[in-house]
Amino acid sequence: MLQLLVSGCVRGLRAGVGVRGLLPLHPASPATGLGNPGLSPSRQASNTPRNQPPKADFVARSVGICSMMRLPVQASPEGLDAAFIGVPLDIGTSNRPGARYGPRRIREESVLLRPANPSTGALPFQSLMVADLGDVNVNLYNLQDSCRLIREAYQKIVAAGCIPLTLGGDHTITYPILQAMSEKHGPVGLVHVDAHMDTADKALGEKLYHGSPFRRCVEEGLLDCKRVVQIGIRGSSLTLDTYSYSRSQGFRVVLAEDCWLKSLVPLMGEVRQQMGGKPIYISFDIDSLDPAYAPGTGTPEIAGLTPSQALEIIRGCQGLNVVGCDLVEVSPPYDPFGNTALLAANLLFEMLCVLPKVTVV
């Protein structure tokens, strides 16, 4: 029975060769029902079957391999329009560890997700070929080497024309991902949702950790700095000029207190104007949300965003040229009831729903 469920789940999925640096959760089964296997999904006939999450009224939620939304898992990005990828790394963390277990826990909670988005009218699985690519095989004893492994894995994903949606992992991972992104797209715009700037230079003498990824990105020219917005920033700081670096680079900094008790729809209208039609990347740190909603994270800060504001931010990216997304800093040891991971899974689904070419009715 398990084999039948797995085979049915992968209908319309091409088995591919492995991607160096990626560990699949389980191998894809042979494909069935494809029209022309030589064509990418975006060029296949409209009646070509695409991967669909199994419906809970036919397959119990407790049944199946633990993949994102119980989607098929494959080793190669070839033939995919978008894919979920885990990066289970937390050795760049400065406070509470555990984000290495974030991808696994997010996948577990994603069993509650359904394929349609009635609030926005998005039908991502009718528009895109989507799968779970498993996890990047990081080196938990060497942060520099882990960044190399992440960069090499994402170079292959991006080169295949697949848009990555990443399950973190601490925020260090965004730096090598953007290195890979910039090779194809050049400097990208950035919608960065976070309690922290993540533009520090050093900590304990080290220049690479989860508080420094965007300074490293600026130094390497990976960001189009006039198209960078940081939303949800708050908390105590070492100095009173903590925002000066970002603002000196041309970033727009939106403090959490400027978001309190209001809708962020007007803000996102301004952000869309700022971003224009050029490529953008969404990087969403779960600690941007108030710890009342998302306690399972390494560096919580009080008085954060609400889940409804998080939805307004992501849905506000609809129509933009989104080339990749990540959701980072979920730490399951501090999330005893899974609330943080459930929220993260929903936000990743919302990111999938705003990708280009997603059907909206």
N, C-alpha and C positions, 0 to 999 in steps of 0.2 A: 504493500500500500504506500509506503514512504517513497519508493521509486516512482510510482505513478504520480504522486503529488509533485515531486521534484520535476519530473519530466513535463508535466502539464504546466508547471510554473515557468519553465524556460521556453515555452512555445514561442517561436519567432526569434530566438536568440542564436547567433552564430557562435560556436565554440571557437576560441582563439588561442594563439600561442601565448605563453607567459610574458609578462612585462618585467624586465629586470628591476628588482627593488620592491616588487609587490608580492604579497602573499595572499592568494585567493582563500576565501573561507572554505569553499569547496569547489571542485571543477564544474564548469558548465556542461550540461548534457548536450548531445547532438541536436542540431537545429532541425526544426520541422516547419513546414508551411511558409517558407520564404518564397517571394516571387523570383527575383533575380539576385543571387548571392553576390554578384559582382558589383552591385550598386549599394551606396551608403543609404541608411534609412531615410535621410532627407530627400533622396532621389528615387526611392522606391515608389511603387504604385500606392495610391492612397488606401487601397484595401489590404496592404501587407500587414500581417499581424504584428503588433508591438507588445513588448512586455507589459503586463498588467499585475498589480498587486492582487493576490487572491482575496476574494470577498469573504467576510466572516460568516455570511449566511450559507456558504458552501464549504469553507475550510475553517475549522476552529482556530482561534487565535493562538492557542498553545501548540499548534502543529506546525512543523516545518523548521528549516534551517534558520538560524538567527542572522538575517541580513536586513538591511534597511528596507522597511516596509514589506519585508518578505519577498523582495524582488529577486530575480535570478542573480547568481554570482558568476562572473566570468573573469578570466585572468588578463584579458586584453581589452583595451579601449576601442579597438577597431570595430566600426559599425555602430558605435554609440553616439548619440547626440549629447548626452549628459550622463554622469555617473556619480554615485556616492563613493567616497574613499575615506578610510580611516587612517589617522596618523597618531598612533598611541604613544606619544612622547610627552614626558613631563619633567625631564632633567634640566629644563631651563626655568623651572618654577622657583620663586623666591620665598614663598610662604608654605601653604599647605599643599602637599603633593597629592597625587591620585588621578590626575587628568589622563594618565596613560590608559586608564580603564574607561575613559569617557566614550570612545567609539562603540565599545561593546555594550555599554549600558544604554546609550542612545538607540542603538539598534533594537535592544530588547523592548524599550518603551514605544518604538515606532510601530509595533504591532497594532496599536490603536488607530493608526492613521488610515484614511480611506482615500480613494483615487481622485475624487472631484472636490473642488473648492467652491461651494455655493456662494460664499461671501463675495468672491471676486469673479466668478464665472469661469475660472481657469480649469482646463482639462489637460494636464501635462502629459498624461500617458496616452492620450489620443493623438498627441502632436509629436512627441519625442520618443526615441528609443533610449530607455534608461535601464541601468543595471547597477549592481554593487560590485566594485572592483576589489573588495577586500581591504587589507591594510598594507601600508608601506612598512617594509621590514627595517625599522629604525635600530640604531645602535644605542642601547641604554647606558653604555659606558663612555660614550664620546659624543658630545653635542655637535661639534664641528662635522664629524663623520655622518651623524644623523641628518644634518642639513644637506650634505652632499647626496645622501640616499634619497631624500625627499625631492631635491631639485631634479635628479636624474629620472625619478619616477614620473614627475609632473611634466618634464620635457616630452616624454613619450605620450602622455595623456593629451597634452595640448597639441602636439604635432599631429595626432590622430583626428583633430577636430572635435574632440570631446570636451564639454564644459564640466569641470570638476566642482563638486559640492562636498566639502571636506568636513569630516567629523574629527574634532581635536580631542586630546592634545592641548598643550599649552600654547601661548601666543607666539612663541619662537617660530613655530612652523610656518607662519605666514611669510616670513622673510624668504626662505628658499622657494616657496610656491610662487611668490611674485618675481623671483629671479627667472623662473621658467616662463611665467606669463609674459614678461617683458621681451623675451627672445622672439616671441611671435607677434605681440601687439604693440611693442614699444612701451613708453611710460604710460601707465594706466591711471585713470581716476580712481578714487577710493572713497567708499562710504564705510567709515570705521565707527562702530558702535561699541562703547567701552566706558568703564568707570575711570580708566587711566589713559594717559597720552601714549604710553609705550614708545616714547622718544628719548629715553635716557641714554646717556653715553656709555657709562660703565657701572658695574656693581661688583664689589669685591675684586676689582681689577680686571674683570672680564667684560668684553664688549658684546658678547652674544648671550642673551638670556631673554626671558619673556617680557622684560620691560624695555627692550631696545630695538625691536624689529623694524619700526618705521624710521628710526634714525639711520639704520643701516640701509634701508631702502632709499632714503633720500641721498645718502652718500654715493650710492651706485646708480642713481638716475633712474630708478625703477618706477617712480611716481610722477605723474603730471601734477605738480604741487598746487597749481591754481584750481585743480579739480579734486581737492581732498577736503572732506568734511569729517569732523570727529564729534560724535553726539553722545551725551550722557556723562561727560567728564565731571568728576567730583572727588571729594575726600580731602583729608589732610595731606600736607606736602612738606618736603624738606625746606622749601623756600616759598616766598610769596610771588615769585615770577615764574611759576611752574609752566605757564602757558606760553611763555615768550618764544621758545624755540619753534613750536608749531606755527605760531602766528608770523614769525619772521620768515618762515618758508612759504607763506601764502596760504596755509591751511585755514579753513573756517572751523572755529572751535565753538561748539554749542554746549554750554554747561548744563548739568542736570537741573539746577535750580531755574534755568530759563525754560525748562520743559514741565515743571511742576503744574499740576492741575489744569492742563490744557491739551487740546488735540495737537498732534504734530503734522496733520495734513497740510496746513499752510507752509510749514517749514519744508516739507518734502516737495512742495511745488517749487520753492526757491532752489532746492537742491537739484531738481530735474533741469531747471534752467542752467544752473552752474555746470552740470555734467555734460549737457549736450548729447550728441550722437556718438561720441568717441567711446572706446572701451572703458568699462569701469569694473572694479572688483569690490565685493561686499565682504567685510571682515567683521564678524559679530562675536564679541566676547560676552559670555553669559553673565559676567559680573556687572554688565551695564544695567541689568535689572536689579531691583531692590532685593536684598537677601530674604525678605519675607516671601518672595515668589521663587527665588533661585538661590537657596542656601548652599547648594553643593558646588562650591567653587573655591579657589585657593586664596583669593584676595578680595573678600567681600567688602563693600562700602555701603553705608546706610543712605537712605533717601534717594534711591535710584529710580529708573524708569519702571513703568508698569508693563505687563504683557500686552495690553491693548495698544500702548504706544510702540512697543516693538513691532506689532503687526502693522501699524501705520507707517513705520519706517520702511519695512521690507516691501509692503504693498505699494508704497510711494515710489519704488524703483521700477514699477511696471512701465514698460516702454523704453527703458534705457538699454544700452548695449552691454548687458552684464556678461562678462566672460569667465567669471568664476566666483565662488563664495566659500566662506568657511564659518563654522560655529565652534568656538574654542572654549577651553577652561572649565568644562564640566568635570567635577571631581566626585565620583560616586561614593567614596568613603564618608563624605560630608552631606550625602543626599539619601538619608535612610529610607525614605518612602518613594524615591524616584521622581519627585516633582520636578526637579531641575532638568533631569534627562528627558522627561516627557515634554517639557517646555521646549527644550532644544530640538527634539525630533519634530515638533510642530513648526518651529521656525525654519528648519531646513526644508520641510515640505513647502512652506511659503516661499522660500528662495527658489525652489524648483519651479513654482508657479509663475514667477516673474521673469523667467529666462526668455530670451528672444525666441520667436516662432511657436510659443505655447498658445494653443487655441483658447480664446476667451469668448464666451457666448453670453 
